[in-house]
C-alpha cells in the first residue's frame, strides 16, 4: 500500500484500509474465522504499521453497543468483528438500536470457508465449518442495515471497505455489514492497493429559502407554537439551533423521553419539563414543528388541535422504514433538523419571546420530594445533581424512570446526555464504554434499571471496560424487578387478577443477583445502598474509584412498584 508496507495477506490489507478510512477501534469477538486477522494484528504491530486499536470483547452485543456509543460522541464509524452467523445473532437488539438511532457502525463478520481440500489455505477444518454454512447469513441483519455485502475476492476489498464507511456515515447514517471468509482473508492481497479517497459523504439538504420563509411566517403568526424533537441535539450544532429558536421566538420545546440526547438545556425556561405537560401542549398548540423524531405523540392519548399546522423535518420525512407511520404533516421537509431550524431562525423578524404563549401558564412546579420510606428515583436524580460536573456525560437507560431523570437531572451543556432512543434493552453499559473511549477526559455515568443492567451482559461490559481502559460509574435504580413488563399487564387488565394481587407473572425474581458483588467479581468497585443518608457518599466513592481507573457500580435499592 506504501513503499514501506506491502501486506502479505488480505487480512493485513483489511486492517490497513480500516485505519486509512479513519476507523480508530476494532472491537474483536474472535472465532475460528478471525485467525488471519489476529495474526495480521500481531504482524503489523511488530512491523510498526498503524492499524485500529484492537479492543477484545467477550460478547458481541456489548461490542456493538460500544461502537454505537463512540459514534454518538464522535460521529466517526468504528468496527466490530464477529464470528460468522452465530456471532451475528449475538448482536441481537443492539443491531436494532444502531439501526433506529442511525448510528454509523461497521460490522465485519466471518463466513464459513469455501475451500475444503488439503491444499486450501484457510479451508474447512472443523465440523462447524459445515454447520455454520447457512443459506442467508446477511439475512439475520438485512432489515437493520444500510448495506450488506460479501467480499469474495481480495481485489474487491478496497472498494468494499470504502463503500461501507461511506454508506455508514453518509445521508441518514446507519450500520453496514460486511462478510469475508477466512480463506479469502488468507489470500495474497490484490496487486493494486485500491483507492482510499474519493468516498465523499454528501452534505445534508437544506429547506431552501422559499420553504424556510414559509415556516418562518407560520412561526411569526403562531400564538401557541411548539417544537417537538428527539434527536436534533445529536447532530453538530443541534443543541445550539434549538436554543437559538427558543430564545428568538419563545417556542415551547418538548423533548421526547426516548430521545437519547440533550436538545436544549434542562434549565431553559421554554423546555417542557414533564410528560404530562408535553401532552397538554400538543393538544393546545396552533403550530407544531416536529424535528428529527420517530413518534411525536401517541394518538391513543393525545391529538393536535384540528386547526393546528404541522411542520415535519427529517432526513426521511416519509419514514419508509416504518410501514404504518402515518402522522399528519402540512409541511414536510427533507433534511437535517439543526440546519433547517437555523435557516428558519435567520429569516424570522425580531419577535418578543415573552409574547409567545401569552395567557398560558407555565408548567406546574414539582411537588416536594419524599423524605421517608424507600429511596425514590427522584432522590437519586437529585443526588446525581450534587455530584455531577457540567461536562460529565450521563448515559441513560432507566426505562420506567426515564421521565423522572428527564424532569430532575440537570444537564445544561450539549453532548452531556447519551442513550439509544431505541427499545433494545441492555445498551447502556457497553454504550458507556464507547462514550468513554470517545471522550477520555470526561467522566461517564450510566443510570440504568436493574432489568437494563442484567440485559447489558454486565460481566462482559465490565470486562470490556477494563480491557479498553474506559472506566465509568453505573448507578442502578433497583426496584426489584421488571416494572416495564409489569405495567402493561395492569393497564390492559385493570380489574384482573394480576392487578388485584399487585404482581405480574415473570416480573419479579426470588433469587436476584447481588449486583455489587457481581461488579467486584469483574474487578470493579461495587456497593449497595438502601439508606438515603448514604446515597451521595456512595456516589462519590464510585466516582473516586473511576478516577483511579476502575469502573464502579452503585446499586441503589429504590421503592418497589
N, C-alpha and C positions, 0 to 999 in steps of 0.2 A: 504493500500500500504506500510505502515511502521508500526512499533509497536505503534507509537504515533497517526497516522492518519488512520482512517477507513472511507472511503466515504459512505455516505448514499444513494446516487443516482448515476446513470451513468453520469449525468451532472458533478457531483463533480469529478468523475474519469476522465472525459474528460479534465477538467482544469488541474488536477494534471499531466496527461500524457503530455499535451502540454508543461507544464513547464519543465518536466523531459527531454523532447526532445529538449530543448533549445529555444522554441518559447517565445520571450520576450514580444510581444504585440498581443493583440486580439482586432482588430477593430470591434466594435459591432454596427450593424444596427438591433435593436430589432424589434420583431413582436410577434404575439401570440405564435409562436413555440419556442421562446427564453426564456420563463418564467423560465423553470428549470435551464437554465444557469445563468440567472440573480440572482435567489435565491442561486444557488451554489456559485456565486461570493461573495454574502453577507455572507453566512455561513462560507466559507473557509477564507475569510478575517478576520472575527471575531475570528476564531479559530487560526489564525496566520499561516495558511498553505500557502506556496509560490505558486503563480499562475501567469500567464502572466499579464502584466499591461492591464487593460481594458480601451480602448480609445473610447468613444462614438462618433459615426459619424451619420450625418443626411442624408447622401446619399451614396449608395453603391459604385458607380464608384469612388468617391473620396477616400473612404476607401481602395479600391483595388490599386489605384494609390499610396497611401501612403505606403502600404505594399510592393509594387513594388520598390518605391524609397528607402526604407530601405534595400531591398535586394541588390540593386545596390551598396550601400556603404559598406554593411557588409558581403554579401554573406550568410546570415542566413535567413531561411524562417520565415515569420510572417503569422498570421492567420486573416482572415476576416470571420465574421459570418453574414449571410444574411438570409432574410425571404423567405423561400420556393421558388416557381417558379418566383414570381413577383420580389423578391429581386435579384434572379439570373439574371433576364432580365435587371435589373437596373445596373448590372456590365458593360453591353454594350461594347463599344470599348476598355475599359480598359482590358477586358479579351483578346481581340486581341493583345493588346500591350504586356501584360505579356507573351503570347504565342510566339510572334515573337521576343521578346527581351530575351527569355529564362530565365525568372525570376522565381525563386523558391518561390512560394507563395502557401498558402493553403486556399482554400475557404471551409467553412463548412456551408451547407445550411440546414435549417429545411425541414421537409417534412410533408405533411398533416397527422394527426394522423390516426392510423389504427382502434383503438377501438372506439365504439360508444355507448356501454352500460353504464348505470349509474355507474356501479362498475369499469369502466375502468379509472384508474388514467391517466390523461393527454389526454383522448379521445376527440372525436369531440364534440365541444360545441358551434359552431357558423356556420352560413351559409357558410362562406368562407372555412370551412374545407372540404366541398364538391366541391366548386368552384375551389379550388386550388389543387384538386386531378387530376393531368394531366397525360396523358399516358406515357410521357417520359421526366420528368423534367431534368435529366442529358443531354438529347439531346440538350438542349439550348446551352450548352457549350462543348459538347463532342468533337467537332472538334478543340477545343482550349485548350485541357488538355492532360497531360500525363497519368492521372489516374482519373477515375470517378467511385466511388463505393458507395454503401449504407450500413450503419451499421444497421442491422435489429435485432441484438441480442447483449445484453450487453457483452457477453463473447468474441465477435469479436472486441470489441472497441480497445483494446491494439494493436492488430495486424493491424487494420485499420489505426490508428494514426501513428504507427511506419512506416508502409509502405508508407503513404502519405508523411511524412517528408523525408524518404529515396529517394523516386522517385522524389520529387520536387527538391531536392538538387543534386542528382547524375546524372552521364552521361552528357547528354545535359539537363540542368535544365529547369523546366517549371512548370506550375500550376497543382495542384492536387485538386480535387473536391470531397468532402465527403457529403453525405446526412444522416440525422438522425432525426427521428420524435420525437415529444415531449413526446409521451408515452414511447418510448424507453429511452429517457433521464431521465424520472422519475423512471424507473425500478431500483431495487436494483442492484448494480454492481455485476459482476461475482465474485465467491469466490476467485479465484487466481488473483493476481494483473496483471499478464501479463508482459512479459519482456520489458524493455526499452533500453536494449543494444543489440548489435548484428545486428544493421541496418547500416552496413558499407556502405560508398559511394566509389565506385571504382575509382581508380586513372585514370587520363586521359591517353590514349595511346600515345606512342611516335612514331616517324618516324622509328626508328631503324637505325643502323649505315649505312647499305647499301643505304637506301633511302636518309638519311641525306647527305652522301658523294656525291650522285648523284646531289642533289640540290646545294651543296657547289661547285661542279665542274661547274655546269651551271652558278653560280654566278661569279666564278673566271674568266670564259671566256667571260661573257657578257660585251658589251660595253655600253649598254643603259638599265640597269636593273631598274625595277620599282616594288615597293611594294604597293599593293592596300589593304587597310584594313579598316574595320568599327569598330570592337569590340575587337580586340586583347588587347587593353588597359583596357577593362573591367575586365579581369582576373588578378589574382595576378601575378605581375611581367611582365605583358604585355607591359606596357609603357617602362620599362627598356629594355625588349627584343628587341622592335622595335628600341629604341635608340642605343643599342649596335650594331645592324646590320647596321644601317645607319652610325654610327661612323666608323665602321670597313671597310665598303665597299663603302661608298658614294652613296648607292642606294637612288633613289628618293622615297619619301613616299607620296602617295595620301591617305588622309583621306576622306572617303565619307561623304557628307553633313549630311546624316541621321544616322551617326554612334552613336550619343548619348553618346560618351565618348571621352576622350583625349588619343590618341595613341602615340603621340610624342609632345614635346614642340612646341608651335607656333613660338618660336624663333629659332628653329633648322634650319640650312641652307639647309638641304635636304628635308624639308617639302614643298610640293607643296601647294602654298597658295590659288590659285584661281581655280574655277571650270573649266574655260576655259583652263588654263594651264594643268590641270589634263587630259582633253580630248586630248590635244596635245601630252602629254607624253604617253598616252595609244597607240596612233597611231604610235609613234616613237620607242617604246621600243622593244628590241630584246628578253627580258626575263621579264615576268610578274609573280610575286608571289602574289597570291590572298589569303589573310588570314582572316578568320572569317567575311565574309561579304555576304549578300544576293545577291546583284546585283552589280557586279564590274564595269560595264559600261552599257550604254544604247545603244543597237545595232542600233537604229534609227539614232543616232548621231555620233557614232564612233565605229570602229573595230580595234583590234590589227593588226599589220602587218602580212601578210600571213606566213612569215617565223618565227614569234615570237614563243617562247616556253612559255606555260602557266603552272604554278605550282599552284595547288589549295590545301589549307589546311583548314580543317573544321571538326567539330565534326561529321557532316553528309555531306560529300562531294557530295553525290548523291542528296541531298536536296529533299528527298522524301515527304516533306510537301508542296512542290510547284510543282504541276503536270506538268507544261510546262517549268520548269527550264532546260535550255539546253546550258549553256555557255561551250565553249571548255576547255578541260584540257588535257595536255600531261602527267602530273604527278599529281596524286590525292592521298592525304594523309589524313587519318582519325586521328584526334587528336586535342589537344589544341594548338592554334597558338603560344602562348607565349613559351610553352615548345619546340615546334618544331623549331621555329626560333632560340632559344638558342642552340639547338642541332646543327643546321647548322652553326651558328656563331662560335661555338667551333672548328669546323673542317676546317674552312677557313684558307688558308695561309695568311700571312701578305700582305694586299692589300694597295694600295695608294688611299685613298678616293678622292684625287684631280684628279686622273686619270679617275675616273668614269665620264661619260658624258662629256669627253674632246671634245671640239669643239661645245658644245651645250650651248646656252645662258641660264642664269638663268631666273627665272620668271621676267616679267616686273615690274617695280616699280609702286605702286598705284598712280593714278592721284591725284592732290591736292584736299583736301576736299572742298565742297561747304560751303560758309560762308554767303550766302544771301538766302532770301526766307525761306520756311518752314524748320524746323529741319529735318535732314536726319537720316536714320538708322545708317549710318557710324558715325555720330556725337554722337549718343547715345552710340555706341560701344566704341568710344574713350573717352567719358565721364566716362564710366564704368572703363576703364583702370586707370583713375585718382582717383577713389575711392575704387577700389577693392584691397584687400590684396592677397598675393600669395597663401595663404591657403584657401581663400574663395571658396565656391563651387557654380558654375554657373549652373543653371538648365535652359536649352534652349528648347523652343518650338516656334520658331519665323517663321516657315513655309517659306514664300517667302523671308524673310530677313535672313534665316539661313546662306546663303552664305556670307552675309555681316558680320555676327557675326564671322563666321569661319575665315574670312580674317583679321579682325581688332581687335577682342578682344584677349588680351594677356592671355594665360594660360600656365604655364610652369611646373607645378607640377602634378604628377599622381593623379587621383581621384578628380580633381578640375572642371570637367565638367560632367554633367549628362543630360540624355534625353532618350526617349524610343527607338529611332531608328526605330520607327514604325509609321504608318499613322493614328492611332486612336487619333483624336484631343481632347484636353482637359485634358491632363495628368499632366501638369507642376505644377499646384498649389497643388494638392493632393500629387504628387511626391515630391514636395519641403518639405512638412510636414514630409514624411518618411525619406528623406535625412537628415533633421534637427534632427529627433529623433535618427538616427544612428550616427550622428556627432554633438552632442550637444554643443561642444566647438568651433564650426566653424560657420561663418556667411554663410547664404544661400541666394542667389539672383536668382529669376526666371525672365527670359526675355521671354515675350510672345507677340503675336499679339493680337489685340482686339478681333478677332474671337476666338483664343485659350482661351483667358481669359473668354469669355462667355461660351464656351464649357466646361470649367473646373468646372462649377457649383460653382461660386466664393463665394456665400453665405455659401454653405456647406463647402467649402475648408477653408475659413477664420474662420468659426465656429470650424472646426476640429483643426485648428492651435491653437486657443485659448484653447480649451479643452485639447489638448495634450501638452500645454506649449512649442510649437515649432514655434516660430516666424520667419518670413522670409520677405524679401523685394521682391515685384513683380514690375517689370518695364514693362509697356505696350507700345509696339510700335503701336500706334493707327493711322492707315491710313484710318480710316473711312469706313470700310467695309471688305468684303471677297475677297482680291486680288487673293488668291489661286483658288477661284471658278470663278473669272472673267477672269483670264489669259487664260485658255483653250478655252473659247469662242472666244477670239481674235485670238488665234493660229490656231484653226480649221476653222474659218471663217474670214480670214484677210480682205476680201473685203465685209464682211457682214454689215448689218445694225447696229449691236451692236458695231463693231469696228469703224464704222463711227461716231457713237454717243459718243464713249468712255465710254460706260456703258453696263453692262450686267444685265439682269433681276435677281433680288433676291440677289444682292451682295452689295447693299447699303440700309441703313435704315433711314427713315425720323425721327424716334424717338429713337435714340440710348440711352442707359442708361448713366447716369453720373457715371463713374466708380469710381471716387474719393469719391463721396457721398455714393456709394454702400459700399466702404471699411469702411467709417466712421460708417455706419449703422451696420457693423459687428465688431465694437469695434477695428478697425484697423486705423492707420494713413492713410489719403488719400489726395492727391493733384494732380492737373493737371498742365502741363507745355506746353506752346507753344512759349516761349521766350528762345532762346539758351543761353542767359546770365544767366538764372535761372536753367539750366539743372543740372549742377554739384551741386549747393547748394540744389536743391530739392532731389537729390540722397543722399546727406549727411544727410539731415533731415530724410529721410526714414530710412537710416541705424541707425541713432541715436534713432529713435523710436523702431527699432528692438532691439537695445541694452538695452532698458528698458523693454523688454518682450512683446512688441506689434508688430503684423505684420504691414506691410505698403504697400501701392500701390501708385506708381508714374505713372500717366497716361500721356505719352508724345505724344503730337499731332505732328506726323511726316508728311512728304509730302504725298499727296494722289497719287494714281495711277489709 
